[in-house]
Amino acid sequence: MDRDTGPIIDMQPDGSFTPPPPKAGLGTVIVRLAIVGVILVIGISLLWAALVSAAVMVLGGLALYGFWRFKQSPLMRWFRGNRSLTR
């Protein structure tokens, strides 16, 4: 396993060192957190909508299937006027 040999010193050709990059200010941190929060809210909303719509479609399909089966049942024929419950 490679071991870290220590910090890398960035020296310019004239012998001076490059300054470390400045730290992000408080405003930058807040904007970045807001962007991440908006992305999370959008993603969670899309996931929630997909799950809810899938559940609605499954329940609607089951209800339509049950209604279709009920329309074909002898009881429905009896309601329509054919008073015989036998096929």
C-alpha positions in Angstrom: 0.0 0.0 0.0 1.4 3.4 -0.9 2.2 5.7 1.9 1.7 9.4 1.8 5.1 11.1 1.6 3.8 14.3 3.1 2.5 17.6 1.8 3.3 18.7 -1.7 5.0 22.1 -1.7 4.1 24.2 -4.8 7.1 26.4 -5.4 7.3 28.9 -8.2 10.4 29.1 -10.5 11.4 32.3 -8.7 11.5 30.5 -5.3 8.2 31.8 -4.0 5.4 29.5 -2.9 1.9 29.6 -4.2 -0.6 30.9 -1.7 -3.2 28.4 -0.5 -6.6 28.7 -2.1 -8.9 31.0 -0.2 -11.6 29.4 2.0 -15.2 29.8 0.8 -17.1 32.6 2.5 -20.3 32.2 4.5 -22.4 33.4 1.6 -20.9 30.8 -0.8 -21.5 28.0 1.7 -25.2 29.1 2.2 -25.8 29.3 -1.6 -24.3 25.8 -2.0 -26.4 24.4 0.8 -29.5 26.1 -0.8 -28.8 24.5 -4.2 -28.3 21.1 -2.6 -31.5 21.5 -0.7 -33.5 22.5 -3.8 -32.1 19.5 -5.7 -33.1 17.2 -2.8 -36.6 18.6 -2.6 -37.1 18.2 -6.3 -35.8 14.6 -6.3 -37.9 13.7 -3.3 -41.0 15.3 -4.8 -40.5 13.3 -8.1 -40.0 10.1 -6.2 -43.1 10.7 -4.1 -45.2 11.5 -7.2 -44.0 8.4 -8.9 -44.8 6.2 -6.0 -48.2 7.8 -5.5 -49.1 7.6 -9.1 -48.1 4.0 -9.3 -50.3 3.2 -6.3 -53.2 5.1 -7.9 -52.8 3.2 -11.2 -52.6 -0.2 -9.5 -55.7 0.5 -7.3 -57.6 1.9 -10.3 -56.7 -1.1 -12.4 -57.9 -3.4 -9.6 -61.2 -1.4 -9.3 -61.8 -1.5 -13.1 -61.0 -5.3 -13.2 -63.5 -5.8 -10.3 -66.1 -3.7 -12.0 -65.6 -5.7 -15.3 -65.9 -9.0 -13.5 -69.0 -7.8 -11.7 -70.6 -6.8 -15.0 -70.1 -10.3 -16.2 -71.4 -11.9 -13.0 -74.7 -13.7 -12.7 -75.7 -11.1 -10.1 -75.3 -8.3 -12.5 -77.4 -10.1 -15.1 -80.0 -10.6 -12.4 -80.0 -6.8 -11.8 -80.5 -6.1 -15.5 -83.7 -8.1 -15.6 -82.8 -11.6 -16.2 -84.1 -12.9 -12.9 -82.4 -16.3 -13.3 -79.1 -16.5 -11.3 -78.0 -19.6 -13.1 -75.9 -19.4 -16.3 
